[in-house]
Amino acid sequence: MVLGAVLGAALGLLAPACLAAQAAPKATPATPATPRAAARGALKALERVAEARARDKATEEYDPIFRKYAKRYFGANFDWKVFK
């Protein structure tokens, strides 16, 4: 009986601290402070996309040829990307 009272009191003291620790932090706005910063961020994003697209285009230029000859010489189930 005494043990239950002690545990109840301890739980009553610790519960607010546990709840405060579990509370989600306040979200900060993801919007930039100025329109210029927003434009700069948008331009950087567009540059990254353009670079990725150019990189993919350069590496995918010969993919049909690799696919064709890998299938012809090694079979249909061969992973042609090994030669890439």
Backbone as CSV, one residue per row, in Angstrom:
resi,resn,N_x,N_y,N_z,CA_x,CA_y,CA_z,C_x,C_y,C_z
1,MET,0.824,-1.176,0.000,0.000,0.000,0.000,0.875,1.250,0.000
2,VAL,1.885,1.230,0.831,2.786,2.371,0.899,3.580,2.479,-0.396
3,LEU,3.940,1.327,-0.945,4.697,1.313,-2.201,3.863,1.932,-3.325
4,GLY,2.583,1.637,-3.364,1.707,2.205,-4.378,1.613,3.718,-4.253
5,ALA,1.577,4.211,-3.010,1.498,5.650,-2.786,2.788,6.340,-3.229
6,VAL,3.910,5.679,-2.954,5.204,6.251,-3.345,5.333,6.281,-4.865
7,LEU,4.927,5.177,-5.512,5.001,5.136,-6.964,4.046,6.152,-7.597
8,GLY,2.867,6.308,-7.009,1.914,7.284,-7.512,2.451,8.703,-7.396
9,ALA,3.103,8.998,-6.268,3.666,10.333,-6.074,4.821,10.574,-7.048
10,ALA,5.646,9.554,-7.248,6.766,9.695,-8.170,6.265,9.892,-9.597
11,LEU,5.222,9.159,-9.951,4.658,9.305,-11.277,4.042,10.692,-11.455
12,GLY,3.428,11.188,-10.421,2.843,12.522,-10.482,3.893,13.605,-10.644
13,LEU,5.080,13.377,-10.078,6.153,14.357,-10.199,6.872,14.266,-11.546
14,LEU,6.983,13.058,-12.064,7.736,12.859,-13.295,6.898,13.040,-14.562
15,ALA,5.600,12.876,-14.473,4.753,12.930,-15.659,4.847,14.269,-16.393
16,PRO,4.777,15.420,-15.707,4.883,16.679,-16.463,6.221,16.837,-17.180
17,ALA,7.297,16.363,-16.565,8.605,16.466,-17.208,8.676,15.572,-18.439
18,CYS,8.102,14.384,-18.358,8.104,13.474,-19.501,7.260,14.028,-20.640
19,LEU,6.124,14.593,-20.302,5.267,15.163,-21.341,5.931,16.358,-22.014
20,ALA,6.647,17.145,-21.253,7.335,18.295,-21.830,8.452,17.839,-22.757
21,ALA,9.116,16.750,-22.397,10.200,16.245,-23.236,9.658,15.657,-24.532
22,GLN,8.431,15.121,-24.515,7.858,14.507,-25.706,7.190,15.517,-26.619
23,ALA,6.953,16.715,-26.142,6.278,17.716,-26.953,7.132,18.064,-28.160
24,ALA,6.497,18.205,-29.283,7.219,18.512,-30.512,7.730,19.948,-30.464
25,PRO,8.929,20.170,-30.954,9.440,21.542,-30.990,8.623,22.374,-31.971
26,LYS,8.585,23.637,-31.720,7.831,24.521,-32.604,8.539,24.607,-33.947
27,ALA,7.758,24.499,-34.983,8.316,24.536,-36.330,8.638,25.976,-36.716
28,THR,9.789,26.136,-37.310,10.163,27.445,-37.817,9.700,27.533,-39.260
29,PRO,9.336,28.684,-39.707,8.869,28.783,-41.091,9.989,28.477,-42.074
30,ALA,9.645,27.754,-43.123,10.636,27.367,-44.121,10.801,28.431,-45.192
31,THR,10.032,29.477,-45.123,10.125,30.510,-46.142,11.318,31.420,-45.868
32,PRO,12.009,31.812,-46.903,13.137,32.723,-46.713,12.657,34.095,-46.221
33,ALA,13.564,34.836,-45.639,13.212,36.119,-45.033,12.891,37.180,-46.074
34,THR,13.546,37.140,-47.217,13.333,38.187,-48.214,12.995,37.561,-49.562
35,PRO,12.365,38.301,-50.431,12.085,37.788,-51.782,13.363,37.481,-52.565
36,ARG,14.404,38.256,-52.313,15.679,38.009,-52.998,16.249,36.646,-52.592
37,ALA,16.145,36.327,-51.296,16.630,35.028,-50.828,15.789,33.903,-51.424
38,ALA,14.494,34.135,-51.566,13.622,33.131,-52.173,14.016,32.905,-53.632
39,ALA,14.284,33.976,-54.350,14.686,33.857,-55.754,16.028,33.145,-55.876
40,ARG,16.940,33.462,-54.978,18.261,32.818,-54.997,18.117,31.314,-54.756
41,GLY,17.253,30.960,-53.800,17.033,29.544,-53.516,16.396,28.819,-54.690
42,ALA,15.461,29.494,-55.360,14.821,28.888,-56.519,15.820,28.703,-57.656
43,LEU,16.684,29.667,-57.857,17.700,29.541,-58.913,18.683,28.419,-58.621
44,LYS,19.075,28.279,-57.363,19.978,27.180,-56.998,19.324,25.832,-57.249
45,ALA,18.033,25.729,-56.921,17.313,24.484,-57.159,17.239,24.177,-58.650
46,LEU,16.973,25.196,-59.462,16.923,24.991,-60.907,18.282,24.591,-61.465
47,GLU,19.353,25.180,-60.945,20.698,24.810,-61.391,21.005,23.358,-61.058
48,ARG,20.635,22.920,-59.848,20.875,21.527,-59.456,20.116,20.567,-60.362
49,VAL,18.875,20.916,-60.675,18.073,20.060,-61.553,18.672,20.015,-62.952
50,ALA,19.103,21.161,-63.462,19.692,21.208,-64.801,20.984,20.395,-64.860
51,GLU,21.805,20.485,-63.817,23.045,19.712,-63.783,22.760,18.219,-63.739
52,ALA,21.789,17.821,-62.928,21.436,16.406,-62.829,20.887,15.893,-64.157
53,ARG,20.090,16.709,-64.813,19.524,16.318,-66.100,20.613,16.172,-67.158
54,ALA,21.562,17.090,-67.186,22.666,17.007,-68.143,23.537,15.785,-67.863
55,ARG,23.771,15.505,-66.598,24.572,14.341,-66.221,23.871,13.051,-66.646
56,ASP,22.562,12.974,-66.403,21.813,11.780,-66.791,21.771,11.623,-68.304
57,LYS,21.613,12.724,-69.016,21.560,12.660,-70.476,22.889,12.165,-71.038
58,ALA,23.988,12.619,-70.471,25.301,12.205,-70.947,25.554,10.729,-70.675
59,THR,25.078,10.228,-69.550,25.337,8.826,-69.225,24.341,7.889,-69.880
60,GLU,23.189,8.389,-70.299,22.181,7.535,-70.922,22.239,7.553,-72.447
61,GLU,23.202,8.247,-72.996,23.270,8.383,-74.449,23.471,7.025,-75.127
62,TYR,24.311,6.185,-74.582,24.635,4.914,-75.212,23.925,3.725,-74.571
63,ASP,22.973,3.982,-73.676,22.275,2.886,-73.011,21.576,1.934,-73.972
64,PRO,20.884,2.407,-75.011,20.246,1.453,-75.927,21.257,0.520,-76.605
65,ILE,22.427,1.043,-76.916,23.454,0.219,-77.567,23.978,-0.827,-76.591
66,PHE,24.256,-0.430,-75.345,24.705,-1.395,-74.337,23.651,-2.470,-74.122
67,ARG,22.391,-2.061,-74.053,21.302,-3.016,-73.843,21.242,-4.028,-74.986
68,LYS,21.333,-3.517,-76.200,21.211,-4.371,-77.381,22.315,-5.424,-77.445
69,TYR,23.561,-4.980,-77.309,24.671,-5.920,-77.471,24.869,-6.801,-76.249
70,ALA,24.522,-6.336,-75.073,24.586,-7.202,-73.898,23.558,-8.309,-74.024
71,LYS,22.379,-7.971,-74.524,21.345,-8.981,-74.723,21.772,-9.976,-75.790
72,ARG,22.393,-9.476,-76.844,22.800,-10.348,-77.952,23.911,-11.320,-77.531
73,TYR,24.914,-10.816,-76.793,26.070,-11.650,-76.493,25.998,-12.369,-75.148
74,PHE,25.234,-11.870,-74.210,25.213,-12.470,-72.879,23.851,-12.997,-72.459
75,GLY,22.822,-12.782,-73.244,21.494,-13.285,-72.923,20.598,-12.176,-72.393
76,ALA,19.301,-12.474,-72.367,18.307,-11.465,-72.011,18.360,-11.084,-70.536
77,ASN,18.798,-11.971,-69.690,18.784,-11.695,-68.254,20.083,-11.088,-67.729
78,PHE,20.999,-10.788,-68.604,22.278,-10.212,-68.174,22.099,-8.751,-67.804
79,ASP,22.778,-8.336,-66.748,22.711,-6.939,-66.308,23.683,-6.118,-67.148
80,TRP,23.160,-5.403,-68.120,23.984,-4.651,-69.047,24.655,-3.457,-68.407
81,LYS,24.176,-3.055,-67.212,24.755,-1.887,-66.529,26.153,-2.181,-65.988
82,VAL,26.572,-3.433,-66.025,27.921,-3.784,-65.596,28.943,-3.084,-66.501
83,PHE,28.613,-2.944,-67.763,29.523,-2.342,-68.730,29.512,-0.825,-68.712
84,LYS,28.566,-0.271,-68.028,28.397,1.177,-68.028,29.515,1.870,-67.297
